[in-house]
């Protein structure tokens, strides 16, 4: 398809997408509405071989400097790397296709980056739940931003690409900074930012740079919570336990995690009928510990192998 791309902008907004044309259109509309932002271009990389996002992008050619690419091989890291490789601007902004941006999103991110000299800036993500999502799911602990103040330096575990601005030169690799071994697992973004921090990068919080994230009832349910918590436990193993400690060290960690999983599961049983909100937080903790054990045993929760 034709594109209307510009390489003269200060920012490239990178959008990986997969079979969410309505959400993609909402996001692009929010980019059209950016106020006081420096010149920017948009790079959409479609991970759907059927190119379900192509028609959406075509409707914005007269309103955005936009490039549409496809990455037919499925994988989170692959599609993000394809977008990074296509970008040449000084700053790269990451946003997901189920999000949409407040009108001052870009200008606030860039302002924070320039004021602090940070290598990367993380904005706030505000979940927008469908009415049918129960309160005990909303309060399970998986949807809360960590309480870091505006301009505060962030640790690696508070990072993600759902709302981030990165100086392109600070990336660990200018064309492929995300590890493809995490294509179906997730956590490739946290791994990248952890690697940047270990190399001396400084990442700060920008609380007033807001994007909103759709949380529909068909994806935000008990099954999703369990899978995400299990996956998070596996990610902890991949990021923190691969330190050369050997079989004995990893086995000892797994035994401790298994014991903690049992204790947390017991708390779930004790609380489920009288305080489901507290029970859900213990369930998330139990599944995270169990996810660590599964990962040490060689199993991965491949959350992204199937859509969504």
N, C-alpha and C positions, 0 to 999 in steps of 0.2 A: 504494500500500500504506500501511497505518497506520505511523506513526512514534512513537517515544517520545523526543522531543528535549527538552533542557533548555538554557536560555540563562543559567542561573545559575552555570555552571561557569567555572573560570579558564582552561581549555584546551579547544580544539577539535582533535580528531585528524582529519586529512583523508586519505582513502583513495581515490585514483582506481583503478578496476578495469576489466578488459576480459577476459572469457571465462576467468577463473581461479577458479571457485567453490570448489574444494577449498582453494586457497591463501588465498583470502579468509576462509574459515571458520577456518583455522589462525591467521591474523592476529587475527581478532576474538576467538578463544579466548584469545590471549595478552593482549589488552586487558582481558578479563574478569579475568585473573590479575594485573593491576597492583597492587602493594603500596604503601601509604602515599602514593599519588598524590592531589593536589588534585582536587576535583570536575572531571570532564571529560565532554564529549559527543563523539560520533563522527559524522562526515559521510562517507558512502560515495557516490561519484558513479560511476555505471556508464556506460562509454563503448560499451557493447554495446546496440544498438537492440533486441535480443531480450531484454534485461534478465535476463541469465543470473545476475546476482548477487542478484536480488530475493528468491528463496527462502532464500538463505543469511542475508541480513539479517533476514528475518522470524523466524528461529529465535533471534535475540538480542534481541528487543524487550523481554523480561522481565529481561535481564541488563545491558544497556547503554542509556544515553540516546543513541539512534541515529536518524539521518535518512538515508533512501535517496532519491537523486535520479538522474535519467538525463540524459546529454548524448549524444544520438543522433548528432551530427555528429562524425566521427572526428577526433582530434587531441589530442596530449599537452597543449599549452597550454590548449586549450578545456576539457578536463576538469578541469585544475588550477584554472583561473579560476572555473569553476562552483562548485567546492568552496570556494574563498576567498570568493566572493561570498555564500555561505550561512553563513559563520562570523561570529560576533560576539564571541568570547571575547578576553581580553587576549592570550593566547598561542595560536599556531597551530602544531600539530605535523604534520609531513609524514612519511608512511611509505608504502611501495609495497606492492602487493597480493601480491608474491612474497616478502615479508619477514614476520618475526614477532619480537615484542619480548621481551626479558628482563623478569622481573617488576619490576625497579626502573628500568626505562627512563624512564618519564615523570618520576618523582620526581627522578631524577638530572639530566635535562635542565633541569627547572625550577629545581632547586637551583643549578646552574651559572649559569643566566641571572640569577637574583636575586643571587647572590654576586658576580658580575663586573659586573653592569649591562649585559651585552652585548645587542646588538640581535638577534642570532641565535646559536644554539648548534648545533654539528654533533656527533652521536655517531658511534660506530664501527659499521661494517658488516662482519660476519664471514661470508664465503661458506661455504656448505655444499654441497660438490660431490657429485654422484652418483658412485658407486664407479667407473663406467665412464669417467669423464672422465680422460684421461691426464695424467700429471704435467707434460708439457711445455706443455699448455694451461693448467693451473692456475698455472704459474710464468711465464706470458708477460708479466706486468706490468700487465695490465688489471684485476686483481682485488685489488690491494694498496692499502690506505689509506696516504696519505702520512704520514710519521713526525712528526706534530706532537704535542707533549706536552699533557697535560691542562691546560686553561685558557689555552693558547697562542693568540694571535691568528692567524687563518687568512687566507691570500691568496685571491683569487677562484677560482683554479684548483683549490683544494682543497674547493670547495663542491659541494653537490648536495642534492636533496630526499629522498633515500632514507632519511635519518634526521636530521631537523632540527627545531628549534624556533625560531620567529620571533615577536618582538613585533609584533603586528598593525599598530600605528601606524608601524612602521619600513618596511613594504612600500612600494615605489615607487608602487603604486596599490592602493587598498583593495578593489577588486572584480576587477581584471584586471591583475595584475602580470606575467603571463607573455606573451611575444610569440607570437601565433598564426602568424607566418611560419615558426616552427620546429616547427609541429605534427607533421610527419612526420619531421623530421630529428633532434630531440633537442637538448639543450644549452640549452633554454629556462630550466631552473633555474639553470645556471651564469650565464647572461646576467643573470637577475634579481638574483642575489647580487652579481655584478660591479657592476651599476648601484647597488645599495645601498651597497657599499663606496665607490664613487666619490662618493657623496653624503655620506659621513662615517660610515656604519654600521660597527660593530665586531662581528666574528663570531669566536667562540672555539670551541675544541675541547673536547669532553667525552668523553674516552676510555672512561669507565666506563658510559656510556649506550649499551647494545649492542642492535642488532638483528641477526638472522640472515637471510641471503638465500639462497634456493634456487637452485642452479645445476645444472639437469638436463642430461643428456647430449644430448638432442635440440635444445637451444638453445646449449649451450656446446661448440662444435666449431670446426674450422679455418675453415669458411666464416663463422661468426659473428665470430670474431676478426678476420678480414680486413675484414669490413663495418664492425665497430665502429671499428677503427683508421682506415679511410678516412673514416668519419663524423667521428671526432675531429679529423682534419686539416681537414676542412671547417669544423668549429665554430671552430677556431683562426682561420681566415680571417674568419669572420663576427664574431668577438669582438675581434680584434686588428688586422686589416688594413683594416677599414672606417674609415679615419682621414683620408680625403680626400687621400691621397697621389697619386691619379691613376693613369692607365694605366701609365705608365712605372715608377712605384714598385712597383705590384702585379706587373707583368711581371717585374721584377728579382727580387722575392721568389720568384715562382713558378719562375724559372729556377734559383735557388739550391736551392729545395726539390726540384726535379726531379733536380738533380745529387746531392743527398744521398740521394734515394730509390734512385738507381742504385747508389750506394756501399753502402747498407744491403742492397740486394737481392743484391749480390755477396757480402757476408758471409754471407747466408742460404745461398747455394749452397755456399760453402766449408765451412760448419759442419753442414749438415743431416744428413749421414750419421754424423757422429761426436759431435755435441753438440747434440741437438735443442732442449734447453732454451735454450741461448744463441742458437741459430738463430731460435727463436720470438721472442725479444726484438728481434732485428734485423728480423724480418719485421714486427712491430708498428711499429717505427720507420719502415721503408720504406713501409708502407701509410699511415701518418700523413702523411709527406711527400708521397706521391702524392695523398692526399686534399686537400692544400692546392692542388696543381696543378689537380686536377679542379674544385675550387670556383672558382678564378680563371677557369677556362675556362667557367664557367657551369653545371657539373654538380653536383648534390647527391645524396648517398646517403640516400635516404628510407627509413631503417631501419624506421620504424614505420608505413609505409603499409599493410602487411599484418600480420596477427597471426601470431606473437606480436611 
